[in-house]
Amino acid sequence: MKSHKNNIPVNSGTALLWDSFFLKEAPVFSPTAEYFTGYKSDEINSFPGRGFNLLDFEEAERIKGIIARFVINNTQNELELVYGLKTKSGSKIWLKEFVLVKRNSGGNIISSECSVSDFTELLSERKALHAELVELQNLNKAKDKFISVLSHDLKSPYTSILGFSDILLNETSLSPEERLEYLQFINLSSHSQLKLIDNLLEWSRLVTGRKKIEKYKLNLKNLINSVISNNTRSIHLKNLDIKVNADSYTYVEADERLMDLVLNIFISNAVKYSLPEKTIEIYANRFKDNFIEVIVKDEGTGMNDNVRQRLMKIDSIVSIPGTKGERGTGISLLLANEIIKSHDGELWFYSEEGRGSEFHFTIPAASNIIFLIDNDETEKAKINNMLKAGFPQFRCVMETNFYSALDKIRNKMPAMIIMEHKLPLMNGLEFIKTMKSEEKYASVPLIIYTNDLTEKLRAEYLSSGMGDVLPGPVNLKDLKALVEKNLK
């Protein structure tokens, strides 16, 4: 202990603010104070307010008030101070200063024991946990509201379905036309409800992590055309013009069923909210290096500010009837957003009431690399020039042997492999056998060429289940046709 003029002994531990406030003479701050603040003891004492000089003015006044009230409260012997201060380096840290005092019979302080600890990291963790707790509480409230709204959406159609079915069962005087009309309504409503339930189940599997995403290389234009074909009847009823601007060689890495579902949600919504005789445009373009951006643009009813702000929020499902009275489920965009997020993509939109809507989303692009394996530099240059001219969307990576190619292929999934059969150390059949040992390469198309092509060799390649075989020297026209066929 070291005694000071005020006759209060203090220990050698750091008591930054307590000593700065209480001691008459300049206290000796321990090395711990320097460790926390970056300032030496004499530097702190040189400040007009000593340790308080490191605090914001309002914070310093608050702490002084706490200490002053503690000093005169003769029933209190423990004090805990929590404060943030600026260090010499300019950063802000949070300290907790604990003071234990002894008082005489008159309640005056006669000694004190002090310690200071840094709890900046702990405070940061507490704040993060609190923010997470608030987020979870808000999410629970949102889910409660979501269930309430969804329950109404699930229940309301059955009132009409049951009403029409009761009429069909009990009314004997209905005409065949009336019966058919009621049956068509029941059928349409039942299909709509089934779609809602399917979407709800799919959404729940995704948000709870129970859905396994199985990604494959998919031709995006083929998927778009397939979805358009499935919506042909609705498109025809409104006499809509569908324009697709997507390259035949645009590939994505995605779960096929989920990708089909996302495209169907956006395209069927565009059809639903389009006015007759209007146009729907669908674009697919490379977005940055590793993503494809898909845009579905319509000339439909669009959305006002209120609907735009509520869209894709779990606590405010928006269900708007289409231009022909088509019923919406309200959950389809929530599902689309979850699917896109599960593929590391993003979703955004633009819409103006009376002017239509434009939905954008990104999805990972599949590889655009073609491997060319041959030790004949002349042959490689000839094929590479053909690929550059005929397939500019793809990048050609050239290797001289199968061993170096295998190392590169493991790091860069190829869109296709073009190769000479007969190379040193390993031939094409052995290379294919090595590749087939890894399932993910099973769908990579191969084109093999060789000057030594025999029927036996051709049969061996065909029986391997992989690859087209061409005789050498390579006919570029035949090779180009095979490349085009395989890439499509």
C-alpha positions in Angstrom: 0.0 0.0 0.0 1.1 3.6 -0.6 -0.2 6.4 1.6 -1.3 9.7 0.1 -1.9 13.1 1.7 -5.6 12.4 2.1 -4.6 9.5 4.3 -6.3 7.0 2.0 -3.9 4.1 1.2 -4.4 2.6 -2.3 -2.9 -0.5 -3.8 -0.6 -0.5 -6.8 -3.3 -1.8 -9.1 -4.7 0.5 -11.7 -7.6 2.8 -10.5 -7.7 5.2 -13.4 -10.7 7.3 -12.6 -11.0 6.6 -8.9 -7.4 7.8 -8.3 -7.9 10.7 -10.8 -10.9 11.9 -8.8 -10.0 11.1 -5.2 -6.3 11.6 -4.7 -5.0 15.1 -4.0 -1.4 14.5 -5.2 -0.6 13.0 -8.5 -1.1 9.2 -8.3 1.3 6.7 -9.6 -0.6 4.7 -12.3 0.6 1.2 -12.8 1.9 -0.4 -16.0 -1.6 -1.8 -16.5 -2.9 1.7 -17.2 -0.2 2.2 -19.8 -1.1 -1.2 -21.3 -4.8 -0.2 -21.6 -4.5 3.5 -22.6 -1.0 3.7 -24.2 -0.2 6.7 -21.9 2.5 6.6 -19.2 1.7 7.6 -15.7 3.3 11.1 -15.9 1.5 11.7 -19.2 -1.9 11.0 -17.6 -1.1 13.2 -14.7 -0.1 16.0 -17.0 -3.7 16.2 -18.3 -6.0 18.8 -16.6 -8.4 16.1 -15.6 -5.9 13.2 -15.4 -7.7 10.0 -16.4 -11.0 11.8 -17.0 -9.3 13.7 -19.9 -9.5 10.4 -21.9 -13.3 10.3 -21.7 -15.9 12.4 -23.6 -16.9 15.4 -21.5 -20.5 14.1 -20.8 -19.1 10.6 -19.9 -16.5 12.1 -17.6 -19.2 14.2 -15.8 -21.4 11.2 -15.4 -18.6 9.1 -13.8 -17.6 12.0 -11.5 -21.2 12.2 -10.3 -21.4 8.5 -9.6 -18.1 8.6 -7.6 -19.2 11.7 -5.6 -22.5 10.1 -4.6 -20.6 6.9 -3.6 -18.2 8.8 -1.4 -21.0 10.4 0.7 -23.1 7.2 0.9 -21.7 5.8 4.1 -23.6 2.5 3.7 -22.0 1.5 0.3 -18.5 -0.1 0.2 -18.4 -1.4 -3.4 -18.4 0.6 -6.6 -18.3 -0.6 -10.2 -17.6 1.9 -13.0 -18.1 1.1 -16.7 -16.8 3.6 -19.2 -15.4 4.0 -22.7 -12.2 6.0 -23.3 -10.0 6.9 -26.2 -6.5 5.4 -26.2 -3.3 7.1 -27.3 -3.6 5.3 -30.7 -7.1 6.9 -31.2 -9.1 3.7 -30.7 -11.9 3.4 -28.2 -11.9 0.7 -25.5 -14.3 -0.1 -22.7 -13.1 -0.6 -19.1 -14.7 -1.9 -16.0 -13.2 -0.3 -12.8 -14.0 -2.1 -9.5 -13.4 -0.2 -6.2 -13.7 -1.8 -2.7 -13.4 0.6 0.3 -13.2 0.5 4.0 -15.0 3.2 6.1 -14.5 4.3 9.7 -17.3 4.5 12.3 -18.3 7.9 10.9 -18.7 6.5 7.4 -15.6 8.1 6.0 -13.4 6.2 3.5 -10.1 5.2 5.1 -8.7 2.8 2.4 -9.5 1.5 -1.0 -8.6 -1.5 -3.2 -9.0 -1.1 -6.9 -8.8 -3.0 -10.1 -9.5 -2.3 -13.8 -10.3 -4.8 -16.6 -10.8 -4.5 -20.3 -14.2 -5.8 -21.5 -14.3 -4.3 -25.0 -14.5 -7.7 -26.6 -17.1 -9.0 -24.1 -19.2 -5.9 -24.6 -19.0 -6.4 -28.4 -20.1 -10.0 -28.0 -23.0 -8.9 -25.7 -24.1 -6.3 -28.3 -24.0 -8.9 -31.0 -26.0 -11.3 -28.9 -28.5 -8.6 -28.0 -28.9 -7.7 -31.7 -29.3 -11.4 -32.6 -31.9 -11.7 -29.8 -33.9 -8.7 -31.1 -33.7 -10.1 -34.6 -35.0 -13.5 -33.5 -37.8 -11.9 -31.5 -38.8 -9.8 -34.6 -38.6 -13.0 -36.7 -40.9 -14.8 -34.3 -43.4 -12.0 -34.5 -43.1 -12.0 -38.3 -43.7 -15.7 -38.4 -46.7 -15.5 -36.1 -48.2 -12.9 -38.5 -47.2 -15.0 -41.5 -49.0 -18.0 -40.1 -52.1 -15.9 -39.4 -52.2 -14.5 -42.9 -51.4 -17.9 -44.4 -54.1 -19.6 -42.4 -56.6 -17.2 -44.0 -55.2 -17.9 -47.5 -55.5 -21.6 -46.9 -59.0 -21.5 -45.4 -60.8 -19.0 -47.6 -61.0 -20.9 -50.9 -62.5 -23.9 -49.2 -65.6 -21.9 -48.2 -66.4 -21.4 -51.9 -65.3 -25.0 -52.8 -67.6 -26.4 -50.1 -70.4 -24.0 -51.1 -70.3 -25.1 -54.8 -70.0 -28.8 -53.9 -73.1 -28.5 -51.6 -75.0 -27.0 -54.5 -74.0 -29.8 -56.8 -75.0 -32.4 -54.3 -78.3 -30.9 -53.3 -79.6 -28.9 -56.3 -81.3 -31.3 -58.7 -82.5 -28.6 -61.1 -79.1 -27.4 -62.2 -78.5 -27.4 -66.0 -75.4 -29.3 -67.4 -73.8 -25.9 -68.2 -74.2 -24.7 -64.6 -72.8 -28.0 -63.2 -69.8 -27.8 -65.6 -69.2 -24.2 -64.5 -69.3 -25.1 -60.8 -67.0 -28.2 -61.4 -64.5 -26.0 -63.3 -64.4 -23.5 -60.4 -63.9 -26.4 -57.9 -61.1 -27.8 -60.0 -59.4 -24.5 -60.5 -59.5 -23.6 -56.8 -58.3 -27.1 -55.9 -55.3 -26.8 -58.2 -54.5 -23.3 -56.8 -54.6 -24.6 -53.3 -52.4 -27.5 -54.1 -49.9 -25.2 -55.7 -49.9 -23.0 -52.5 -49.3 -26.0 -50.3 -46.5 -27.3 -52.5 -44.8 -23.9 -52.5 -45.3 -23.6 -48.7 -43.7 -27.1 -48.2 -40.8 -26.3 -50.5 -40.2 -22.9 -48.8 -40.2 -24.6 -45.3 -37.7 -27.2 -46.5 -35.4 -24.5 -47.7 -35.5 -22.2 -44.7 -35.0 -25.1 -42.3 -32.2 -26.6 -44.3 -34.0 -29.9 -44.9 -33.8 -29.5 -48.7 -30.6 -30.8 -50.3 -29.5 -28.6 -53.2 -28.1 -30.8 -56.0 -26.4 -28.6 -58.6 -25.8 -29.5 -62.2 -24.7 -27.8 -65.3 -27.9 -26.6 -67.0 -28.6 -24.9 -70.3 -30.5 -21.8 -69.2 -32.2 -21.0 -72.6 -33.6 -24.6 -72.7 -35.0 -24.1 -69.2 -36.6 -20.8 -70.1 -38.2 -22.3 -73.3 -39.5 -25.2 -71.3 -41.2 -22.9 -68.7 -42.7 -20.8 -71.5 -44.1 -24.0 -73.1 -45.7 -25.0 -69.8 -47.5 -21.6 -69.7 -48.6 -21.6 -73.3 -52.3 -21.8 -72.6 -52.2 -18.7 -70.3 -50.0 -16.8 -72.8 -52.4 -17.7 -75.7 -55.5 -16.5 -73.7 -54.0 -13.0 -73.4 -52.3 -13.1 -76.8 -49.0 -12.1 -75.3 -45.7 -11.7 -77.2 -42.8 -13.5 -75.5 -39.3 -12.4 -76.4 -36.3 -14.4 -75.2 -32.9 -12.9 -75.4 -30.5 -15.6 -74.2 -27.5 -17.2 -75.8 -27.8 -20.9 -76.6 -24.5 -21.5 -74.7 -25.5 -19.8 -71.5 -25.1 -22.4 -68.7 -25.8 -22.1 -65.0 -24.8 -24.3 -62.0 -28.1 -25.0 -60.2 -30.6 -27.5 -58.9 -32.7 -28.3 -62.0 -36.1 -28.6 -60.3 -35.6 -25.5 -58.2 -34.3 -23.5 -61.1 -37.4 -24.5 -63.1 -39.6 -23.5 -60.2 -37.9 -20.0 -59.9 -38.3 -19.4 -63.7 -41.9 -20.5 -63.6 -42.7 -18.2 -60.7 -41.4 -15.1 -62.5 -42.7 -16.0 -66.0 -46.1 -17.1 -64.8 -46.4 -13.9 -62.6 -45.5 -11.8 -65.7 -48.2 -13.6 -67.6 -50.7 -13.2 -64.8 -50.2 -9.5 -64.4 -49.9 -8.6 -68.1 -52.6 -7.0 -70.0 -53.8 -8.6 -73.3 -51.7 -8.0 -76.4 -48.7 -6.9 -74.5 -45.0 -8.1 -74.5 -43.0 -10.0 -72.0 -39.2 -9.9 -72.4 -36.8 -12.4 -70.8 -33.0 -11.7 -70.8 -30.1 -13.8 -69.7 -26.6 -12.2 -69.6 -23.3 -12.7 -67.9 -23.2 -10.7 -64.6 -19.7 -10.0 -63.4 -17.4 -13.0 -63.8 -19.2 -15.9 -62.1 -22.9 -15.2 -62.4 -25.7 -15.1 -64.9 -28.3 -12.3 -64.5 -31.9 -13.2 -65.5 -34.4 -10.4 -66.2 -38.2 -11.0 -66.6 -39.9 -7.7 -67.8 -43.6 -7.3 -68.4 -45.9 -4.4 -69.4 -48.5 -5.3 -66.8 -50.3 -3.6 -63.9 -47.1 -2.9 -61.9 -47.1 -2.1 -58.2 -47.7 0.9 -56.1 -45.4 2.0 -53.2 -47.4 0.1 -50.6 -47.2 -3.2 -52.4 -43.5 -2.7 -53.3 -42.5 -2.1 -49.7 -44.5 -5.2 -48.5 -43.3 -7.6 -51.2 -41.1 -10.6 -50.1 -41.6 -9.8 -46.4 -42.7 -12.7 -44.3 -45.0 -10.6 -42.1 -46.9 -9.0 -45.0 -47.8 -11.5 -47.7 -49.1 -9.7 -50.7 -51.7 -11.5 -52.9 -53.0 -9.5 -55.8 -55.4 -11.0 -58.5 -54.2 -11.1 -62.1 -55.6 -9.1 -65.0 -58.0 -12.0 -65.8 -58.9 -12.6 -62.1 -56.1 -15.2 -61.6 -55.6 -15.9 -58.0 -52.1 -15.4 -56.5 -50.8 -17.4 -53.5 -48.6 -14.5 -52.1 -45.9 -17.0 -51.0 -44.3 -17.7 -54.4 -41.8 -14.7 -54.3 -40.7 -15.7 -50.8 -40.0 -19.2 -52.2 -38.2 -17.8 -55.2 -36.0 -15.6 -53.0 -35.1 -18.5 -50.8 -34.1 -20.6 -53.8 -32.0 -17.9 -55.2 -30.3 -17.3 -51.9 -29.6 -21.0 -51.5 -27.7 -20.7 -54.8 -25.7 -17.7 -53.5 -27.6 -15.4 -55.9 -29.5 -12.1 -55.4 -33.0 -10.9 -56.2 -34.2 -7.4 -56.9 -37.0 -5.7 -58.8 -38.3 -2.4 -60.3 -42.0 -1.7 -60.7 -44.3 1.2 -61.4 -48.1 1.1 -61.1 -49.6 1.0 -64.6 -46.2 0.6 -66.2 -45.3 -3.0 -65.4 -42.6 -4.8 -63.4 -39.0 -6.0 -64.0 -37.6 -8.8 -61.8 -33.8 -9.4 -61.8 -32.0 -12.3 -60.2 -28.5 -13.8 -60.4 -27.5 -17.5 -60.4 -23.9 -19.0 -60.6 -22.6 -19.4 -64.1 -21.4 -22.9 -65.1 -17.9 -23.2 -66.4 -17.1 -21.7 -69.8 -13.7 -23.4 -70.2 -12.9 -25.9 -73.0 -9.8 -28.0 -72.4 -7.7 -28.8 -75.4 -5.2 -31.6 -74.8 -2.5 -32.4 -77.5 1.3 -32.2 -77.8 1.1 -31.2 -81.4 1.3 -27.4 -81.3 0.2 -27.0 -84.9 -2.9 -29.0 -84.4 -3.7 -27.2 -81.1 -3.3 -23.8 -82.7 -5.6 -24.8 -85.6 -8.4 -26.0 -83.2 -7.9 -23.1 -80.9 -8.5 -20.6 -83.7 -11.7 -22.4 -84.7 -13.0 -22.3 -81.1 -12.2 -18.6 -80.8 -14.0 -17.7 -84.0 -17.0 -20.1 -83.5 -17.5 -20.1 -79.7 -16.2 -16.7 -78.4 -18.2 -17.2 -75.1 -15.8 -20.0 -74.1 -12.1 -19.8 -73.1 -9.7 -22.5 -74.4 -7.1 -23.9 -71.9 -4.4 -25.9 -73.7 -2.4 -28.7 -72.2 0.3 -31.0 -73.7 -0.4 -34.2 -71.6 -3.2 -35.9 -69.6 -1.3 -35.7 -66.3 -1.1 -31.9 -66.3 -4.6 -31.7 -67.6 -6.0 -33.7 -64.7 -4.5 -31.3 -62.2 -6.0 -28.3 -63.9 -9.4 -29.9 -64.4 -9.7 -30.6 -60.7 -9.4 -26.8 -60.1 -11.5 -25.7 -63.1 -14.6 -27.7 -64.0 -14.6 -27.8 -67.8 -17.5 -27.3 -70.1 -15.9 -29.7 -72.6 -12.7 -31.6 -73.3 -11.2 -32.0 -76.8 -8.2 -34.3 -76.9 -5.8 -36.4 -78.9 -6.0 -40.1 -78.1 -2.4 -41.0 -78.3 -0.2 -39.1 -75.9 3.0 -40.1 -74.0 2.6 -41.8 -70.6 -1.2 -42.1 -70.8 -3.7 -42.6 -73.6 -7.2 -41.2 -73.9 -9.0 -44.4 -72.7 -6.8 -44.4 -69.5 -7.5 -40.7 -69.0 -11.3 -41.3 -69.3 -11.1 -44.1 -66.8 -9.4 -41.8 -64.3 -12.0 -39.1 -64.9 -14.9 -41.4 -64.5 -13.7 -42.4 -61.0 -14.9 -38.9 -59.9 -18.7 -38.7 -60.4 -18.8 -34.9 -61.0 -16.9 -35.3 -64.3 -19.3 -38.0 -65.6 -21.4 -35.4 -67.5 -18.5 -33.5 -69.1 -18.6 -34.0 -72.9 -15.5 -35.2 -74.6 -14.4 -35.2 -78.3 -11.5 -37.5 -79.1 -9.4 -37.5 -82.3 -6.5 -39.7 -83.5 -4.6 -40.5 -86.7 -4.7 -44.2 -85.6 -8.5 -44.6 -85.4 -9.7 -48.2 -85.9 -13.1 -49.7 -85.5 -11.9 -51.5 -82.3 -10.7 -48.2 -80.8 -13.9 -46.5 -81.7 -15.9 -49.3 -80.1 -13.8 -49.0 -76.9 -14.6 -45.3 -76.7 -18.3 -45.8 -77.3 -18.5 -48.6 -74.7 -16.9 -46.2 -72.2 -20.1 -44.2 -72.4 -18.1 -41.0 -73.0 -17.1 -39.1 -76.0 -17.3 -38.7 -79.8 -14.4 -39.9 -81.9 -13.0 -38.3 -85.0 -10.3 -39.5 -87.4 -7.1 -37.4 -87.6 -6.0 -35.0 -88.9 -9.0 -33.1 -87.6 -11.6 -31.9 -90.0 -12.5 -28.5 -88.5 -16.0 -28.4 -90.0 -16.8 -31.8 -88.4 -15.2 -30.8 -85.1 -17.2 -27.6 -85.0 -20.5 -29.4 -85.6 -19.7 -31.8 -82.7 -18.7 -29.0 -80.3 -21.9 -27.2 -81.1 -24.0 -30.4 -80.6 -22.4 -31.1 -77.2 -22.5 -27.6 -75.9 -26.2 -27.4 -76.6 
